[in-house]
Structure formats: structure tokens, C-alpha cells
């Protein structure tokens, strides 16, 4: 049975010269922003019946949710990468027999 996604069939989505599928946190922040913006726009429209304003509200919610999630995710990603690099250094020092304390 064929897998749903494979690396051989992957066609990169390029934006400003970068493959966005390789950017950490891009996918989740974009998807959460789309769902959140759509939900907020529909909810606002159901409450007020103002089409243009609900569109603006939905798009603003998309931008806000995407930005906030991106910042939080990248902060956690950077902290995790820093900790992993520290642990790699400790492991390398232990293997070589020296202790850098």
C-alpha cells in the first residue's frame, strides 16, 4: 500500500526562494490562523450580519492568530534547539573524556 506522502513525490512550495515546508512552525501557524480566522469571521457575521466588517474581522483574526502562534512556536523551537546543542556538547565532552565545568 502506498503511503499518503512520500519524500520522492514532494513538490516544494517555494516562497521568496525558500521551501515553506522546511520552515519550522509554518504549517501549524498557517493552519491555525486559517481555521481561527474563518471561525471568527463566520461567528462575527452570525452575530452582526455585516458582511464587509465580518470579512475584515476574520482576516484580522487570521493575521493575529498566525502571528501569535508563530512567535510562540518559534520561541519554543529556539529554546529546544539551544538545549539540544548544549546536550550535544556535553555528550561530546563525555565521549572525549574531558569535562568542561
MIVEXGU-921984 format. One line per 5 residues: their letters; for each residue x, y, z of N, C-alpha, C. Coordinates in steps of 0.02 Angstrom, whole numbers. Layout:
N
a> X,Y,Z,X,Y,Z,X,Y,Z  ...;
This chain:
101
xxxxx> 42,-59,0,0,0,0,45,62,0  28,109,-41,68,170,-47,55,216,12  107,251,32,99,298,88,65,361,63  36,397,109,0,458,91,47,511,66  103,519,99,152,569,74,220,537,75;
xxxxx> 257,547,23,325,521,20,371,578,-1  434,571,17,483,622,0,498,625,-74  490,569,-109,505,568,-180,454,609,-220  392,607,-198,338,643,-234,329,714,-210  370,736,-162,363,802,-133,382,856,-183;
xxxxx> 335,900,-197,349,958,-239,351,1018,-193  409,1051,-189,415,1106,-141,372,1166,-160  343,1196,-109,307,1259,-118,356,1315,-102  378,1349,-153,430,1400,-145,399,1469,-134  425,1505,-85,405,1574,-71,467,1613,-52;
xxxxx> 481,1665,-91,541,1706,-81,605,1664,-80  606,1613,-123,666,1571,-130,674,1518,-77  624,1507,-34,629,1456,18,571,1407,11  584,1345,28,532,1294,30,496,1300,97  433,1320,95,397,1334,158,384,1271,198;
xxxxx> 386,1212,166,376,1151,204,436,1135,248  493,1166,236,552,1156,277,558,1207,333  515,1257,335,518,1308,387,482,1283,449  516,1279,506,483,1255,567,426,1301,587  371,1273,609,312,1308,635,269,1340,581;
xxxxx> 289,1340,519,250,1374,467,182,1340,457  183,1275,450,122,1238,435,69,1247,489  89,1235,551,40,1239,606,14,1310,616  58,1360,613,34,1428,623,-12,1449,567  3,1430,506,-40,1447,449,-108,1412,455;
xxxxx> -108,1348,472,-172,1312,478,-214,1338,535  -183,1350,593,-221,1378,649,-248,1446,633  -210,1486,597,-233,1553,576,-292,1549,529  -290,1503,481,-346,1495,434,-409,1474,470  -404,1423,511,-463,1398,547,-489,1450,595;
xxxxx> -444,1482,632,-465,1533,680,-496,1594,646  -466,1617,592,-493,1674,555,-561,1659,524  -567,1600,495,-631,1580,466,-686,1576,519  -669,1545,575,-717,1537,629,-737,1605,658  -689,1648,669,-704,1714,697,-745,1756,648;
xxxxx> -729,1752,583,-767,1789,533,-839,1765,528  -849,1700,527,-917,1671,524,-955,1689,588  -922,1682,645,-954,1699,708,-975,1772,711  -932,1816,688,-947,1887,688,-1005,1902,641  -1005,1868,583,-1060,1878,536,-1126,1853,564;
xxxxx> -1125,1797,598,-1186,1770,627,-1214,1816,682  -1170,1851,717,-1192,1896,770,-1215,1964,744  -1183,1989,690,-1197,2057,669,-1229,2063,600  -1222,2013,557,-1245,2013,487,-1214,2068,445  -1156,2089,463,-1119,2140,424,-1065,2103,384;
xxxxx> -1074,2101,319,-1030,2061,277,-959,2088,275  -951,2152,257,-885,2180,249,-846,2182,315  -880,2201,368,-846,2205,433,-827,2135,458  -869,2085,445,-851,2018,467,-793,1990,427  -788,2010,363,-730,1990,322,-667,2021,350;
xxxxx> -669,2085,367,-612,2119,397,-593,2087,464  -644,2072,503,-632,2041,568,-600,1972,561  -625,1933,513,-597,1867,501,-524,1870,477  -510,1916,431,-442,1923,406,-395,1948,461  -418,1995,500,-378,2020,556,-364,1965,607;
xxxxx> -415,1923,618,-406,1866,664,-355,1817,636  -357,1805,570,-309,1761,538,-238,1786,548  -227,1851,536,-161,1880,543,-138,1876,616  -183,1893,662,-165,1894,733,-149,1823,758  -192,1775,743,-182,1707,767,-119,1677,737;
xxxxx> -109,1687,672,-49,1661,640,14,1691,670  14,1756,681,73,1790,708,88,1768,779  37,1766,821,47,1747,891,71,1674,896  39,1630,858,60,1560,860,131,1552,833  148,1588,779,215,1585,750,267,1606,801;
xxxxx> 255,1661,835,303,1687,884,312,1638,942  257,1611,968,260,1564,1024,295,1499,1002  279,1475,943,309,1413,919,384,1421,906  403,1477,875,474,1488,861,514,1499,926  483,1530,976,516,1538,1041,531,1469,1071;
xxxxx> 480,1426,1072,490,1358,1099,539,1318,1057  537,1326,991,583,1291,946,655,1312,959  666,1377,965,734,1402,978,760,1379,1045  718,1379,1096,739,1355,1162,757,1281,1159  717,1242,1124,730,1170,1118,795,1158,1080;
xxxxx> 806,1195,1026,869,1188,988,929,1206,1031  923,1258,1071,978,1278,1114,994,1224,1165  943,1195,1195,953,1141,1244,985,1080,1211  962,1064,1151,990,1006,1115,1064,1018,1099  1081,1078,1079,1152,1093,1065,1194,1089,1128;
xxxxx> 1167,1111,1185,1204,1104,1248,1214,1031,1265  1162,990,1257,1168,919,1272,1217,884,1225  1217,904,1161,1265,875,1114,1337,891,1135  1347,953,1159,1413,971,1184,1434,931,1245  1387,920,1290,1401,880,1350,1417,809,1331;
xxxxx> 1378,780,1287,1389,711,1265,1456,705,1230  1473,753,1188,1537,752,1152,1595,757,1202  1587,799,1253,1639,806,1304,1646,742,1344  1591,709,1359,1595,646,1398,1628,592,1357  1614,590,1292,1645,539,1248,1720,550,1242;
xxxxx> 1740,612,1239,1811,626,1231,1849,620,1297  1812,616,1353,1844,606,1418,1860,669,1454  1840,727,1427,1853,790,1462,1788,816,1489  1793,854,1542,1734,884,1574,1744,959,1575  1700,997,1541,1707,1070,1533,1671,1110,1587;
x> 1677,1090,1650,1643,1127,1703,1686,1180,1731;
